[in-house]
Amino acid sequence: MASTHHLQVMLAAPEGPKSISMFKATPNPPESETDSLSALKAAKTPRKPSTMFMVAPDIDTESLLANACESMVSASVLLSDFADLLEGPHRNKILGIAQMVMLGKLAVYRALDNIDPHE
């Protein structure tokens, strides 16, 4: 069973702030963590991760998060530059994607702070 989530986003635009509504159908999470683990164990074929692109398994979490943050910063700059070339609804879509990247970046910053809190 899936539920629909509504997200209201305010974007800055040269002509003034704009509000964009987005709707996303998302599956409901498992009732408990043990339910999802049971479902994974019950699967007939175990999941085998792709080895085409692989992150070294001995990289520490802080380094992985720092790299993810740098990638998101780069994506944010690219999206902003690209949005400057567009107008109308296409520009708004790119700015919406940039907003999602920024929210992901904030989550990564929070995770980094949780690992090494500033005093």
VMD Tcl script that builds the backbone (N, CA, C; Angstrom):
set m [mol new atoms 357]
animate dup $m
set s [atomselect $m all]
$s set {name element resname resid chain x y z} {
  {N N MET 1 A 0.851 -1.170 0.000}
  {CA C MET 1 A 0.000 0.000 0.000}
  {C C MET 1 A 0.895 1.230 0.000}
  {N N ALA 2 A 0.566 2.199 -0.814}
  {CA C ALA 2 A 1.357 3.425 -0.909}
  {C C ALA 2 A 0.539 4.593 -0.400}
  {N N SER 3 A 1.230 5.607 0.075}
  {CA C SER 3 A 0.563 6.832 0.486}
  {C C SER 3 A 1.143 7.986 -0.319}
  {N N THR 4 A 0.390 9.076 -0.393}
  {CA C THR 4 A 0.839 10.226 -1.157}
  {C C THR 4 A 1.313 11.300 -0.193}
  {N N HIS 5 A 2.474 11.854 -0.452}
  {CA C HIS 5 A 3.030 12.919 0.369}
  {C C HIS 5 A 2.992 14.217 -0.426}
  {N N HIS 6 A 2.652 15.311 0.240}
  {CA C HIS 6 A 2.584 16.623 -0.392}
  {C C HIS 6 A 3.721 17.467 0.158}
  {N N LEU 7 A 4.462 18.110 -0.725}
  {CA C LEU 7 A 5.581 18.956 -0.331}
  {C C LEU 7 A 5.373 20.324 -0.944}
  {N N GLN 8 A 5.365 21.351 -0.123}
  {CA C GLN 8 A 5.225 22.731 -0.581}
  {C C GLN 8 A 6.612 23.364 -0.502}
  {N N VAL 9 A 7.112 23.885 -1.619}
  {CA C VAL 9 A 8.456 24.446 -1.693}
  {C C VAL 9 A 8.362 25.895 -2.148}
  {N N MET 10 A 9.112 26.777 -1.493}
  {CA C MET 10 A 9.203 28.175 -1.909}
  {C C MET 10 A 10.539 28.363 -2.622}
  {N N LEU 11 A 10.484 28.898 -3.839}
  {CA C LEU 11 A 11.685 29.133 -4.624}
  {C C LEU 11 A 11.883 30.630 -4.820}
  {N N ALA 12 A 13.121 31.058 -4.808}
  {CA C ALA 12 A 13.425 32.454 -5.094}
  {C C ALA 12 A 13.527 32.618 -6.607}
  {N N ALA 13 A 12.840 33.615 -7.132}
  {CA C ALA 13 A 12.868 33.895 -8.562}
  {C C ALA 13 A 13.032 35.403 -8.740}
  {N N PRO 14 A 13.576 35.847 -9.884}
  {CA C PRO 14 A 13.782 37.277 -10.096}
  {C C PRO 14 A 12.499 38.099 -9.933}
  {N N GLU 15 A 11.372 37.528 -10.332}
  {CA C GLU 15 A 10.113 38.264 -10.234}
  {C C GLU 15 A 9.462 38.118 -8.865}
  {N N GLY 16 A 10.087 37.427 -7.938}
  {CA C GLY 16 A 9.572 37.249 -6.584}
  {C C GLY 16 A 9.468 35.775 -6.240}
  {N N PRO 17 A 9.221 35.481 -4.954}
  {CA C PRO 17 A 9.151 34.081 -4.538}
  {C C PRO 17 A 7.989 33.356 -5.212}
  {N N LYS 18 A 8.226 32.082 -5.518}
  {CA C LYS 18 A 7.202 31.245 -6.133}
  {C C LYS 18 A 7.017 30.011 -5.273}
  {N N SER 19 A 5.780 29.569 -5.188}
  {CA C SER 19 A 5.460 28.368 -4.442}
  {C C SER 19 A 5.185 27.242 -5.430}
  {N N ILE 20 A 5.789 26.079 -5.186}
  {CA C ILE 20 A 5.588 24.920 -6.041}
  {C C ILE 20 A 5.091 23.784 -5.160}
  {N N SER 21 A 4.046 23.102 -5.595}
  {CA C SER 21 A 3.542 21.933 -4.884}
  {C C SER 21 A 3.969 20.685 -5.635}
  {N N MET 22 A 4.426 19.691 -4.887}
  {CA C MET 22 A 4.820 18.431 -5.490}
  {C C MET 22 A 4.121 17.302 -4.742}
  {N N PHE 23 A 3.643 16.316 -5.472}
  {CA C PHE 23 A 3.008 15.155 -4.877}
  {C C PHE 23 A 3.815 13.927 -5.259}
  {N N LYS 24 A 4.059 13.063 -4.290}
  {CA C LYS 24 A 4.852 11.880 -4.561}
  {C C LYS 24 A 4.217 10.687 -3.854}
  {N N ALA 25 A 3.898 9.669 -4.621}
  {CA C ALA 25 A 3.391 8.435 -4.028}
  {C C ALA 25 A 4.582 7.635 -3.525}
  {N N THR 26 A 4.559 7.298 -2.263}
  {CA C THR 26 A 5.659 6.544 -1.680}
  {C C THR 26 A 5.105 5.323 -0.958}
  {N N PRO 27 A 5.832 4.215 -0.996}
  {CA C PRO 27 A 5.354 3.033 -0.283}
  {C C PRO 27 A 5.442 3.249 1.216}
  {N N ASN 28 A 4.516 2.638 1.929}
  {CA C ASN 28 A 4.569 2.704 3.383}
  {C C ASN 28 A 5.744 1.871 3.867}
  {N N PRO 29 A 6.420 2.328 4.918}
  {CA C PRO 29 A 7.555 1.552 5.435}
  {C C PRO 29 A 7.062 0.261 6.081}
  {N N PRO 30 A 7.953 -0.714 6.244}
  {CA C PRO 30 A 7.548 -1.946 6.923}
  {C C PRO 30 A 7.108 -1.627 8.351}
  {N N GLU 31 A 6.270 -2.491 8.886}
  {CA C GLU 31 A 5.761 -2.287 10.246}
  {C C GLU 31 A 6.904 -2.203 11.257}
  {N N SER 32 A 7.922 -3.009 11.067}
  {CA C SER 32 A 9.069 -2.968 11.967}
  {C C SER 32 A 10.313 -3.359 11.187}
  {N N GLU 33 A 11.446 -3.112 11.787}
  {CA C GLU 33 A 12.709 -3.454 11.121}
  {C C GLU 33 A 12.831 -4.967 10.940}
  {N N THR 34 A 12.290 -5.730 11.874}
  {CA C THR 34 A 12.376 -7.187 11.754}
  {C C THR 34 A 11.532 -7.686 10.588}
  {N N ASP 35 A 10.415 -6.977 10.256}
  {CA C ASP 35 A 9.610 -7.367 9.101}
  {C C ASP 35 A 10.425 -7.262 7.822}
  {N N SER 36 A 11.169 -6.151 7.668}
  {CA C SER 36 A 11.956 -5.977 6.452}
  {C C SER 36 A 13.107 -6.978 6.408}
  {N N LEU 37 A 13.703 -7.279 7.553}
  {CA C LEU 37 A 14.777 -8.276 7.583}
  {C C LEU 37 A 14.232 -9.651 7.245}
  {N N SER 38 A 13.049 -9.964 7.742}
  {CA C SER 38 A 12.437 -11.260 7.438}
  {C C SER 38 A 12.152 -11.384 5.946}
  {N N ALA 39 A 11.680 -10.294 5.350}
  {CA C ALA 39 A 11.384 -10.308 3.912}
  {C C ALA 39 A 12.660 -10.518 3.113}
  {N N LEU 40 A 13.754 -9.885 3.541}
  {CA C LEU 40 A 15.028 -10.071 2.838}
  {C C LEU 40 A 15.522 -11.511 2.958}
  {N N LYS 41 A 15.400 -12.082 4.145}
  {CA C LYS 41 A 15.853 -13.458 4.350}
  {C C LYS 41 A 14.997 -14.442 3.570}
  {N N ALA 42 A 13.708 -14.103 3.408}
  {CA C ALA 42 A 12.793 -15.001 2.716}
  {C C ALA 42 A 12.976 -14.952 1.198}
  {N N ALA 43 A 13.671 -13.966 0.687}
  {CA C ALA 43 A 13.891 -13.857 -0.755}
  {C C ALA 43 A 14.653 -15.083 -1.236}
  {N N LYS 44 A 14.274 -15.566 -2.423}
  {CA C LYS 44 A 14.880 -16.802 -2.935}
  {C C LYS 44 A 16.327 -16.609 -3.352}
  {N N THR 45 A 16.643 -15.443 -3.927}
  {CA C THR 45 A 18.020 -15.205 -4.337}
  {C C THR 45 A 18.584 -14.044 -3.523}
  {N N PRO 46 A 19.736 -14.247 -2.923}
  {CA C PRO 46 A 20.325 -13.158 -2.142}
  {C C PRO 46 A 20.749 -12.003 -3.054}
  {N N ARG 47 A 20.696 -10.798 -2.517}
  {CA C ARG 47 A 21.090 -9.610 -3.272}
  {C C ARG 47 A 22.598 -9.616 -3.452}
  {N N LYS 48 A 23.028 -9.457 -4.683}
  {CA C LYS 48 A 24.454 -9.383 -4.976}
  {C C LYS 48 A 24.741 -7.989 -5.520}
  {N N PRO 49 A 25.494 -7.171 -4.778}
  {CA C PRO 49 A 25.768 -5.814 -5.249}
  {C C PRO 49 A 26.597 -5.807 -6.526}
  {N N SER 50 A 26.335 -4.824 -7.354}
  {CA C SER 50 A 27.095 -4.668 -8.585}
  {C C SER 50 A 28.528 -4.267 -8.251}
  {N N THR 51 A 29.462 -4.777 -9.001}
  {CA C THR 51 A 30.860 -4.407 -8.784}
  {C C THR 51 A 31.373 -3.499 -9.900}
  {N N MET 52 A 30.455 -3.010 -10.772}
  {CA C MET 52 A 30.889 -2.128 -11.852}
  {C C MET 52 A 31.511 -0.851 -11.276}
  {N N PHE 53 A 30.807 -0.247 -10.344}
  {CA C PHE 53 A 31.324 0.925 -9.647}
  {C C PHE 53 A 31.269 0.583 -8.173}
  {N N MET 54 A 32.388 0.738 -7.509}
  {CA C MET 54 A 32.432 0.291 -6.130}
  {C C MET 54 A 33.236 1.265 -5.288}
  {N N VAL 55 A 32.746 1.537 -4.091}
  {CA C VAL 55 A 33.478 2.351 -3.126}
  {C C VAL 55 A 34.273 1.386 -2.260}
  {N N ALA 56 A 35.508 1.719 -2.034}
  {CA C ALA 56 A 36.364 0.846 -1.223}
  {C C ALA 56 A 35.710 0.608 0.137}
  {N N PRO 57 A 35.603 -0.633 0.568}
  {CA C PRO 57 A 34.890 -0.947 1.807}
  {C C PRO 57 A 35.569 -0.441 3.076}
  {N N ASP 58 A 36.840 -0.073 3.001}
  {CA C ASP 58 A 37.535 0.372 4.212}
  {C C ASP 58 A 37.514 1.890 4.396}
  {N N ILE 59 A 36.766 2.626 3.568}
  {CA C ILE 59 A 36.673 4.081 3.716}
  {C C ILE 59 A 35.780 4.389 4.911}
  {N N ASP 60 A 36.225 5.295 5.777}
  {CA C ASP 60 A 35.442 5.619 6.971}
  {C C ASP 60 A 34.222 6.474 6.623}
  {N N THR 61 A 33.228 6.447 7.484}
  {CA C THR 61 A 31.941 7.116 7.262}
  {C C THR 61 A 32.110 8.620 7.079}
  {N N GLU 62 A 32.967 9.241 7.868}
  {CA C GLU 62 A 33.157 10.692 7.757}
  {C C GLU 62 A 33.683 11.068 6.373}
  {N N SER 63 A 34.617 10.306 5.844}
  {CA C SER 63 A 35.151 10.582 4.509}
  {C C SER 63 A 34.092 10.388 3.432}
  {N N LEU 64 A 33.276 9.348 3.576}
  {CA C LEU 64 A 32.205 9.111 2.615}
  {C C LEU 64 A 31.204 10.261 2.618}
  {N N LEU 65 A 30.823 10.720 3.814}
  {CA C LEU 65 A 29.877 11.834 3.913}
  {C C LEU 65 A 30.481 13.126 3.370}
  {N N ALA 66 A 31.749 13.363 3.643}
  {CA C ALA 66 A 32.402 14.567 3.128}
  {C C ALA 66 A 32.434 14.547 1.606}
  {N N ASN 67 A 32.727 13.389 1.027}
  {CA C ASN 67 A 32.739 13.270 -0.426}
  {C C ASN 67 A 31.344 13.458 -1.008}
  {N N ALA 68 A 30.334 12.888 -0.351}
  {CA C ALA 68 A 28.947 13.061 -0.804}
  {C C ALA 68 A 28.555 14.534 -0.760}
  {N N CYS 69 A 28.978 15.228 0.269}
  {CA C CYS 69 A 28.666 16.651 0.400}
  {C C CYS 69 A 29.323 17.454 -0.716}
  {N N GLU 70 A 30.577 17.164 -1.015}
  {CA C GLU 70 A 31.269 17.865 -2.096}
  {C C GLU 70 A 30.590 17.603 -3.440}
  {N N SER 71 A 30.139 16.377 -3.658}
  {CA C SER 71 A 29.421 16.056 -4.900}
  {C C SER 71 A 28.110 16.824 -4.989}
  {N N MET 72 A 27.412 16.941 -3.869}
  {CA C MET 72 A 26.146 17.679 -3.861}
  {C C MET 72 A 26.360 19.174 -4.079}
  {N N VAL 73 A 27.427 19.712 -3.530}
  {CA C VAL 73 A 27.751 21.124 -3.764}
  {C C VAL 73 A 28.009 21.350 -5.252}
  {N N SER 74 A 28.760 20.451 -5.873}
  {CA C SER 74 A 29.036 20.567 -7.307}
  {C C SER 74 A 27.749 20.467 -8.118}
  {N N ALA 75 A 26.881 19.514 -7.764}
  {CA C ALA 75 A 25.605 19.366 -8.471}
  {C C ALA 75 A 24.753 20.619 -8.308}
  {N N SER 76 A 24.762 21.198 -7.133}
  {CA C SER 76 A 23.979 22.407 -6.875}
  {C C SER 76 A 24.453 23.567 -7.747}
  {N N VAL 77 A 25.762 23.728 -7.877}
  {CA C VAL 77 A 26.317 24.788 -8.721}
  {C C VAL 77 A 25.954 24.551 -10.186}
  {N N LEU 78 A 26.100 23.312 -10.648}
  {CA C LEU 78 A 25.749 22.985 -12.031}
  {C C LEU 78 A 24.278 23.271 -12.311}
  {N N LEU 79 A 23.405 22.880 -11.395}
  {CA C LEU 79 A 21.972 23.116 -11.583}
  {C C LEU 79 A 21.643 24.611 -11.599}
  {N N SER 80 A 22.273 25.372 -10.724}
  {CA C SER 80 A 22.032 26.819 -10.696}
  {C C SER 80 A 22.487 27.480 -11.993}
  {N N ASP 81 A 23.658 27.079 -12.473}
  {CA C ASP 81 A 24.152 27.627 -13.738}
  {C C ASP 81 A 23.231 27.257 -14.901}
  {N N PHE 82 A 22.752 26.018 -14.905}
  {CA C PHE 82 A 21.860 25.560 -15.960}
  {C C PHE 82 A 20.512 26.293 -15.891}
  {N N ALA 83 A 20.016 26.512 -14.678}
  {CA C ALA 83 A 18.735 27.208 -14.508}
  {C C ALA 83 A 18.803 28.629 -15.064}
  {N N ASP 84 A 19.973 29.258 -14.982}
  {CA C ASP 84 A 20.140 30.619 -15.517}
  {C C ASP 84 A 19.936 30.670 -17.027}
  {N N LEU 85 A 20.111 29.543 -17.706}
  {CA C LEU 85 A 19.961 29.490 -19.157}
  {C C LEU 85 A 18.518 29.231 -19.596}
  {N N LEU 86 A 17.653 28.885 -18.647}
  {CA C LEU 86 A 16.294 28.495 -18.978}
  {C C LEU 86 A 15.284 29.536 -18.508}
  {N N GLU 87 A 14.062 29.385 -19.013}
  {CA C GLU 87 A 12.965 30.259 -18.592}
  {C C GLU 87 A 11.732 29.415 -18.340}
  {N N GLY 88 A 10.798 29.976 -17.627}
  {CA C GLY 88 A 9.495 29.364 -17.431}
  {C C GLY 88 A 9.532 28.062 -16.665}
  {N N PRO 89 A 8.654 27.119 -17.062}
  {CA C PRO 89 A 8.511 25.882 -16.300}
  {C C PRO 89 A 9.771 25.018 -16.273}
  {N N HIS 90 A 10.562 25.066 -17.338}
  {CA C HIS 90 A 11.807 24.271 -17.346}
  {C C HIS 90 A 12.772 24.789 -16.287}
  {N N ARG 91 A 12.845 26.102 -16.162}
  {CA C ARG 91 A 13.706 26.712 -15.132}
  {C C ARG 91 A 13.215 26.326 -13.740}
  {N N ASN 92 A 11.899 26.363 -13.561}
  {CA C ASN 92 A 11.329 26.016 -12.255}
  {C C ASN 92 A 11.634 24.567 -11.888}
  {N N LYS 93 A 11.600 23.672 -12.859}
  {CA C LYS 93 A 11.920 22.264 -12.591}
  {C C LYS 93 A 13.367 22.116 -12.144}
  {N N ILE 94 A 14.273 22.782 -12.830}
  {CA C ILE 94 A 15.692 22.704 -12.459}
  {C C ILE 94 A 15.912 23.291 -11.071}
  {N N LEU 95 A 15.239 24.406 -10.766}
  {CA C LEU 95 A 15.373 24.996 -9.432}
  {C C LEU 95 A 14.795 24.071 -8.362}
  {N N GLY 96 A 13.738 23.331 -8.703}
  {CA C GLY 96 A 13.185 22.345 -7.771}
  {C C GLY 96 A 14.170 21.224 -7.494}
  {N N ILE 97 A 14.850 20.765 -8.537}
  {CA C ILE 97 A 15.872 19.732 -8.361}
  {C C ILE 97 A 17.020 20.273 -7.510}
  {N N ALA 98 A 17.413 21.513 -7.765}
  {CA C ALA 98 A 18.478 22.134 -6.967}
  {C C ALA 98 A 18.069 22.209 -5.499}
  {N N GLN 99 A 16.789 22.496 -5.248}
  {CA C GLN 99 A 16.284 22.552 -3.871}
  {C C GLN 99 A 16.392 21.183 -3.201}
  {N N MET 100 A 16.071 20.114 -3.939}
  {CA C MET 100 A 16.179 18.759 -3.376}
  {C C MET 100 A 17.638 18.411 -3.076}
  {N N VAL 101 A 18.550 18.814 -3.954}
  {CA C VAL 101 A 19.977 18.576 -3.708}
  {C C VAL 101 A 20.411 19.320 -2.456}
  {N N MET 102 A 19.930 20.555 -2.294}
  {CA C MET 102 A 20.286 21.336 -1.112}
  {C C MET 102 A 19.767 20.665 0.167}
  {N N LEU 103 A 18.559 20.122 0.124}
  {CA C LEU 103 A 18.013 19.440 1.295}
  {C C LEU 103 A 18.831 18.183 1.616}
  {N N GLY 104 A 19.257 17.466 0.591}
  {CA C GLY 104 A 20.132 16.318 0.806}
  {C C GLY 104 A 21.461 16.734 1.409}
  {N N LYS 105 A 21.979 17.863 0.930}
  {CA C LYS 105 A 23.251 18.392 1.453}
  {C C LYS 105 A 23.106 18.733 2.940}
  {N N LEU 106 A 21.975 19.323 3.323}
  {CA C LEU 106 A 21.741 19.636 4.732}
  {C C LEU 106 A 21.710 18.369 5.586}
  {N N ALA 107 A 21.113 17.303 5.051}
  {CA C ALA 107 A 21.077 16.035 5.780}
  {C C ALA 107 A 22.488 15.469 5.960}
  {N N VAL 108 A 23.316 15.594 4.921}
  {CA C VAL 108 A 24.703 15.117 5.023}
  {C C VAL 108 A 25.472 15.951 6.045}
  {N N TYR 109 A 25.269 17.279 6.029}
  {CA C TYR 109 A 25.916 18.133 7.038}
  {C C TYR 109 A 25.518 17.705 8.445}
  {N N ARG 110 A 24.234 17.400 8.644}
  {CA C ARG 110 A 23.762 16.973 9.965}
  {C C ARG 110 A 24.431 15.659 10.357}
  {N N ALA 111 A 24.548 14.734 9.418}
  {CA C ALA 111 A 25.200 13.457 9.705}
  {C C ALA 111 A 26.667 13.680 10.080}
  {N N LEU 112 A 27.339 14.595 9.370}
  {CA C LEU 112 A 28.733 14.905 9.721}
  {C C LEU 112 A 28.826 15.507 11.119}
  {N N ASP 113 A 27.880 16.394 11.463}
  {CA C ASP 113 A 27.867 16.974 12.806}
  {C C ASP 113 A 27.609 15.908 13.881}
  {N N ASN 114 A 26.782 14.912 13.548}
  {CA C ASN 114 A 26.511 13.834 14.501}
  {C C ASN 114 A 27.758 12.989 14.745}
  {N N ILE 115 A 28.583 12.843 13.700}
  {CA C ILE 115 A 29.811 12.055 13.847}
  {C C ILE 115 A 30.862 12.818 14.647}
  {N N ASP 116 A 30.995 14.118 14.344}
  {CA C ASP 116 A 32.015 14.938 15.006}
  {C C ASP 116 A 31.371 16.257 15.430}
  {N N PRO 117 A 30.657 16.273 16.556}
  {CA C PRO 117 A 29.952 17.488 16.973}
  {C C PRO 117 A 30.911 18.640 17.258}
  {N N HIS 118 A 30.483 19.842 16.845}
  {CA C HIS 118 A 31.253 21.048 17.158}
  {C C HIS 118 A 30.918 21.468 18.580}
  {N N GLU 119 A 31.889 21.965 19.290}
  {CA C GLU 119 A 31.628 22.370 20.672}
  {C C GLU 119 A 31.483 23.851 20.785}
}
mol reanalyze $m
mol bondsrecalc $m
mol representation Tube
mol addrep $m
